[in-house]
Amino acid sequence: MATRCSSGATTITALRRVLVCLAASTVLSVTVPAEQTAPRTLAAVFAHPDDEGAASPILARYAREGVKVHLLIVTDGAAGGQQTTIPRGPELAKARAEEARCSADALGAQPPILLGFPDGQLGSYADEPTRLFRVTQRLHEELQRIRPDALLTWGPDGGTGHPDHRLVSALVTQLVRTGAPGVPERLFYVSLPAELMRAANPGRGEPPLLIPQARHLTVRIPFTAADLEAGRRSLACHKTQFPANALTGLAEAAKQAWNGAVAVMPASGSGAGSDLFR
């Protein structure tokens, strides 16, 4: 609304109008920077549907706080059929894509971005020498499109040591270190606590020389009980990977292992913190 300023009144009235005009002009000229009004964006890049379980409570937390959380899943998950009667191949890939959508919805995240590369074969150089270059290109295209403010992925250990996990970590790190347009410098590595590995694989336990020392996990992201419950619901979506009778034990192990905060490792520097964006 414009403020009308005119002369011809008494000195006091004129002075009042001048002050009103100045105040209105000041209010109208103040603008909020675009970066303060746009929601922050977090991209969690993983190899398989269900990998997001390693960070599910903090993904739920940021989504709850208004952050746009994107899940980028590199492979189709078609080889992960140990816990289901669905045959490996296209049928299982379709089921796992639906599970990924269910999980993202449970976390409050955006619909997942499914790149569909062959599960378990990212490093099959002899079969297809250009595959990793194509994965790198597709990852960059999607990150450039969504322009995240922070990135989350597996550490160089791959969490469980899976080759696909390790390669996805390496490719995301590569994009950050080459300064790829649209890719932020804020990159954090997530890992799996030993308690979770033992709960998921009681007969095998955790592999040796895999889990990072606690001193490297310097950023601890707190979450609420509601965020932990959202993570449990997202895990329950992955019915082909986790039998219903195992979910209670996994959920309890996760609660004990995280103890209210997921610890992650900054890819550069060693500063402590409690937020992926600061």
KAZISUL-V171234 format. One record per residue. SS is DSSP state (2 for helix, 1 for strand, 0 for the rest). Layout:
ss: [SS | SS]
This chain:
ss: [0 | 0 | 0 | 0 | 0 | 0 | 0 | 0 | 0 | 0 | 2 | 2 | 2 | 2 | 2 | 2 | 2 | 2 | 2 | 2 | 2 | 2 | 2 | 2 | 2 | 2 | 2 | 2 | 2 | 0 | 0 | 0 | 0 | 2 | 2 | 2 | 2 | 0 | 0 | 0 | 1 | 1 | 1 | 1 | 1 | 1 | 0 | 0 | 0 | 0 | 2 | 2 | 2 | 2 | 0 | 2 | 2 | 2 | 2 | 2 | 2 | 2 | 2 | 2 | 0 | 0 | 0 | 1 | 1 | 1 | 1 | 1 | 1 | 1 | 1 | 0 | 0 | 0 | 0 | 0 | 0 | 0 | 0 | 0 | 0 | 0 | 0 | 0 | 0 | 2 | 2 | 2 | 2 | 2 | 2 | 2 | 2 | 2 | 2 | 2 | 2 | 2 | 2 | 2 | 2 | 2 | 2 | 0 | 0 | 0 | 0 | 0 | 1 | 1 | 1 | 1 | 1 | 0 | 0 | 0 | 0 | 0 | 0 | 0 | 0 | 0 | 0 | 0 | 0 | 0 | 2 | 2 | 2 | 2 | 2 | 2 | 2 | 2 | 2 | 2 | 2 | 2 | 2 | 2 | 2 | 2 | 0 | 0 | 0 | 1 | 1 | 1 | 1 | 1 | 0 | 0 | 0 | 0 | 0 | 0 | 0 | 0 | 2 | 2 | 2 | 2 | 2 | 2 | 2 | 2 | 2 | 2 | 2 | 2 | 2 | 2 | 2 | 0 | 0 | 0 | 0 | 0 | 0 | 0 | 0 | 0 | 1 | 1 | 1 | 1 | 0 | 0 | 0 | 2 | 2 | 2 | 2 | 2 | 2 | 2 | 0 | 0 | 0 | 0 | 0 | 0 | 0 | 0 | 0 | 0 | 0 | 0 | 0 | 2 | 2 | 2 | 0 | 0 | 1 | 1 | 1 | 1 | 0 | 0 | 2 | 2 | 2 | 2 | 2 | 2 | 2 | 2 | 2 | 2 | 2 | 2 | 0 | 0 | 0 | 0 | 0 | 0 | 0 | 2 | 2 | 2 | 2 | 2 | 2 | 2 | 2 | 2 | 2 | 2 | 2 | 2 | 2 | 2 | 0 | 0 | 1 | 1 | 1 | 1 | 1 | 1 | 0 | 0 | 0 | 0 | 0 | 0 | 1 | 0 | 0 | 0 | 0 | 0]
